[in-house]
Amino acid sequence: MAQPPRAWQRMLSGRRLDLLDPTPVDIEIEDIAHGLAFVARWNGQTKGDYAYSVAEHSLLVEEIFGRTNPNAPAKWRLAALLHDAPEYVIGDMISPVKAAVGPDYGALDDRLTAAIHLRFGLPAQIPVSIKKQIKKADKVSAWMEATQIAGFSKVESDRFFGRPDPDLIADLNIVLRPPVQARNDFTNRHAALLKAMA
């Protein structure tokens, strides 16, 4: 009898993460930060000497979310930081690929998200109102990335992502850095937010 295909991945922490049945005890922030720092946004099609990582993107989204929701508690800022955390094992698929893969991708993402949230003291599913605010911040980040490093015109970016309030992003710039720096900043921000939640 044939064995079923392996559906788990060994993490650098030593954890064995079952992708079909992930549990919070198999989630470590160091694994997430490391993975996200080496996953390229835009399928790597960005200007510069380093890929723009999902870790960098996540830090920017959390910053934008905080600016647009200044009274949000630390737990929702943490949810913003972790909004793409499942990509540390499933990679960053651009929207057209997600659409082609279909609903199975979404189910996998949902299972991983729930386990990650529970591991760090968040509800498995965050409130829809908070999710919408994080999505707004995500779109602002995408507009910035598209116009600054991904070769999109502002007209194209406006159409796909909506033009953000210029005052919101006036002092924000896309930064391309070595993965180790993004990984360390992601881990440090995570620790700061957990401390603020305590």
N, C-alpha and C positions, 0 to 999 in steps of 0.2 A: 504494500500500500504506500502510495507517494505521500511524503510529508508536506504539510502546507508550507507555502513560502514564508520566509522569515519576515516578520512585521515589526521588529524592534531594532533599535539602534543603540550601540554602546556609546556613551558620552565620555568626554575626557575626565569627568569627575569619577568615573567608574560606574555610574548609574546605567541601568538598562531600561530605556524608555520604550514601552510598547505603544506603537502608534495607533493601534486599533482599540486599545484599552488603557490610555494613559492615566496614571495616578499621581496625585500631588507629591507623594514621597519620592518619586523619581525625577522631580524637577529641581534643578539648582540654578541659581542666578548666574553663576560663573559660566555654566554651559550655554545659557541663553545669550549672555553678553558676548561670549567668544563666537558663537555661531552667527549672531546678527552682525558682528563687526566684519565678518568675512562674506556676508551675503550682499551682493551688489543690487542696488535699485536700478530700474530702467534696463534690466538685463545687461548692465555694464556699459550701455551706450551713453556715456557721459564724458564731458571734457575733463581733462586733468590727468595727473600722474597717479592718482589713486581712485579706486572705485568709490562711488558714494554709497556708503553702506546703510543697511536697514537700522543699524545702531545709531548712526548720525541722524537719520530721518526720524527715528523714535524720540531722540532728544529734542529735535526741533519741534515735533508735534506736541510734546509735553510742554514746551515753552510757550508755544502759541495757544494751547488750551488754557494754560495759566493766565495768559494775558487777556483772553476773551472771557474767562471765568475766574476773576480775581478772588472771589470768595469761596471757590470750590475747596472742599476738604482735601487733605493729602491723599486719601484713598482714591479719589477720582483722578488726581494728577498721576498717581501710580498706574491706574487703569489706562491713562493716555500713554504713558511711557511703554506699557506692555501691549499696546494695541496690535502690534505686529509680531509679538513674541513667538507664536507658533512657527514663524518662518525660520527660526533657528534650526528646525529639522526638515521642514517641507519646502524651504526656499521661498523666494519672492517671485511669484508668477504675476506677470502683467495681466491686466484685466481681460484682454482678448483670449489669453490662454486659459484663464479661469473659466470663461464662458464656454470654451471648447471642451474642457474637462467635464464640466457639468456639476450637478449637485453633490457628487461624492467628495469633491474638493472642499466644499462648504461644510459638510458633515465632519470631515477630518479636522478642519480648522476649528470648528466649534468644540469638539472633544478636547483638543489640546488647549484651547483657550480656557475652558472650564477648569481643567487640572491646574493650569498655571495660576489662574485667579485664586483658586482655593489654597494653593501652596503659599501665597503671599497675603492671605487674609482678606481677599476680596470675595464678593459673591460670585458664584459660578457664572451667572449672567448679570451683567450690570444693567441698570435701568435704561430704558429706551431713550429717555431725555438726555442722559449723560452720553450714551453711545452716539447720538446725533451731534452733540457738541464736539466730541472727539473726531467724528467724521468731518465736521466743518474745519477743524484745525488740520486734519489730514489733507483736505483739499487745498488749503492755503499753502501748506508745505509742498504739495505737488505742483502748484502754480509756480512757486519760487524755484523749485528744482527744474521744472520744464523750461523756464525762461533763462535761468542762470547757467545750467550745466547740461541740459538734455537737448538743446538745439531747437526748441519750439519758439515760434514767434509769440509775441504777447497776444495777438489776435487769436491764434490757435489755442493758447493757454486759457484765455478768457472763455472760449467756447467750451472747452473740455472741463475746466475746473472752476470757472467763475473768478472774476478779478477781485482780489482781496482789498481791504481797506489799506491804503498806502501808509497811514499812520501806524497801523498795527505791525507792519514789517519793516518800517523805515530803517531801523538799526540792526536788522537781522540779515545775515549773509550765509550762503551755503559755504561750508568749510570742507575741503577734501584733506583728510589726514590719514596717516598710517593706521591700520586696523587696531593696533595695540592701544593707541590713544583713544579711539572711539570706544573700545571695549572697557577701558579703565573709567572713562567718564560715565558710561552707561551704568557700570557697577556702582560707582560712587553716588550717582543720582538716585539709583534704586535704594541704596542704604540710607540716604538722607530722607527719602520719602517714607521708608519704613519707620525710621526714628520719629518722624513727625506724626505718624499714625499711632504710635505707642501711647 
